[in-house]
Amino acid sequence: MEQAFLQHIQTNQKIIYKVCHLYRDTKEDQEDLFQEIVYQLWKAYPGFKGEAKPGTWIYRIALNTALATYRKQQLNISYPDQLPEMEAYTSEVNSSEKEELLFRALRSLSDSEKAVISLYLEDFSYEEIAAITGLSENNVGVRLNRIKNKLKQRLN
């Protein structure tokens, strides 16, 4: 079971890193969130039946964890170890000024807008986005159009 879990995390770690980068501003907060997401995934893993794709399941838990910890007033969790992969990812992400501008614009969206657009940017289908967020497929399309228009305005 542990080996299968680690394989799912390794295969889908970019999803987790993107959620961390989208919902946290500082590297330290991103690392803390990454560890919290992995912890929540490990706790939920025994209930994972494979009915959804592992990436979809990971995305749902990552988003819920990011939103839940964001809403807490104080997060009194400390993790002494730094993940080496996180440093490589953040240097890759920070390498592009345009990407950073995009992330800044994305961070200015509401939590529900961030969830929808981040799933869309990960090439999830409207059906998958609807399943993860609890929206109807039609509502996903409408929200995506509104979000894209907001982002265009903020980036211009």
N, C-alpha and C positions, 0 to 999 in steps of 0.2 A: 504494500500500500504506500509506504513512504517513497519508494522509488518511482512509482507512477505519479505521485503528487509532485515530486521534484522535477520530473520530466514535463509535466503540464506547466509548472512555473517557468522553467527554462525556455520552453517553446513560446510562451506568451508573455515573457517579461517586458517586452516593449510596450505592451498594452498597459501594464502596471506603471511603468516609468512615465508614459504620456499622461496618465491620470494624475500622477504625483506632480508632474510639471505644470499641469493645467490648474490644479487646485491649491498649490502651494508656491509661494514666491521665492523663498530662500532654499539653498541647497540642503541645509540642516533639516528644515521642515519637510522637504521632499523625501529625504532619507528616512525620517521618522514615519512619515505616511507609508512609504514603501514597506517598512517592517511591520507596521500595523496591518496593512492589507494582507501581507503574507501570513501573518498570525491569524487573521480572520478567515482566510482561505483554508488554513490548516484545520481550524476548528470546524469549518463547514464541510470539509472534504468527505467525512464519512457519510454525509447525506447526499453527495453528488452521485447520481445514478446514471449519468451519461445521456439523459434525455435531451439535453441541450449540448451544443458544441462546447468543449472545454473553454475556448476563448470567450464565448458568450457568457458562460457561468462566471469566469474570472472577471470579466468586465462588469457584470452586475454587482458582484461583491466589492470590487475595487471602487466603483462609483458610490455605492451605499456607504462604504467605510469612509471615503473622502468626505462625503456630505455629513455623515454622523459626527466625525471628529472635528469637522469645520464648525459645526454648530455648538460644540462644547466650549464653555468659556475658558477652561484651562485644561490642558492635556498634560497630566503629570506622569508621563511615561518616559523613561530614559533608556536608550539602547547604546551600550558602550562601543559596539563594533560597527565599523563602516563597511558597507558593501563595496568591493572593488569595482563591480560592474556598473554601479551607479555613477561613479566618477567618469568612467569612459563614456557613458551615455550622455551625461550632462555636458561634457566638453564637446561632444558631437552636436548636441542640440544648440549650445551657445555659440557654435561656430558661425552661424548665419544670423546677421542682423535682421533680415526679413523674417526669419522664423521667430525671433524674439519679439518683433513687433506684432506678429500674428498671435503669439501666446499672450501678449499683453492685452490685445483686443479680445481674445477668447476669455481671459480672466475677468474682463469687465461685464461679461454676460451673467445672467441669473444662473443659479445652480441647475435648474431644469434645462435651460438653453445650452449650457455647457455639456450636459449629459447627452443631449440629442446630437449636437454638432460633433462632439468627439467620437461618438459611435459612427456617424456618417463619414467622418474623415478616416475611420478605420475600415471603411468599405463594408460595413454591415448593411444588410438590406433593410428596406422599410419594415418588412415583416419582423426581422430580428430586433430592430430598434423598438418597435412596438411591444414586442415580448419582454424586452429588458426594462423599458420605462413604464409600461402599463398604459401607454397611449394607443389609440387606434392608428392603423396604417395611414388613413386619410389625414389625421391630425399630425402625424409625423411629417408628412409632406408639406402641410401648411406651415408648421413651425419651422421647418428647414428653410423654406422660402423667406420667412420673416427674419430668421437669424442671419441668413446670407446677406439680406439687405442691410441689416444692422452692421454687420462686419464690413461691408463695402463702404458704408458711411464713415465708420470709425477709422478705416485704413486710408481713406482719401483725405 
